[in-house]
């Protein structure tokens, strides 16, 4: 899968230590732990072309 660098966005979020441990534990058994665990924090908004 190739993604154009211009299509990436940086997000800064804050999570608790308990959430961190849960995500790390899930990453041992899932290839999409970060996506699944943080999807509610990553609100998709339409990209505005300039």
N, C-alpha and C positions, 0 to 999 in steps of 0.2 A: 504494500500500500504506500503510495507516494502522495505526500501532501505538500502543496506549495507553501513556502514559508510565509507568504503574505496572507494566507488564510488562517494563520494561528493567532490566538489572542491569549494574553496573560491575565490570570485572575489571582488575586491574593485573598485567601480565606483564612478563617480562624476555626480550629477544631480543638476539642478537648483531648486530654490524654487518653481517656476511655475510648473516644471515637478513633483515635490514632491506632490504638492497640487492636480494636475491632477490624479496622481496615487492613492492618498488617496481617492479622490472623486470616482474614478472608483471602488475602493475596496468595496464601500458601495453597489454596484449593481452587482458585478461580483465576482465569486470565483477564477478567474484566472487573476486578475488585474496586479499583479506583473509579472507574466509570459508573459502576453500580452504586457504590457508596457515596459518591459526591454528585450524582446526577441531579438531585434536588437543589443543589447550590449553583449549578451551571445553567442558568436560565438562558435559553436560546432567544436571541433577538435578531431581527433581520439585519443583514449587513448593508450598510449604506455605501453605495458606489460613489466615488468622487471623481 
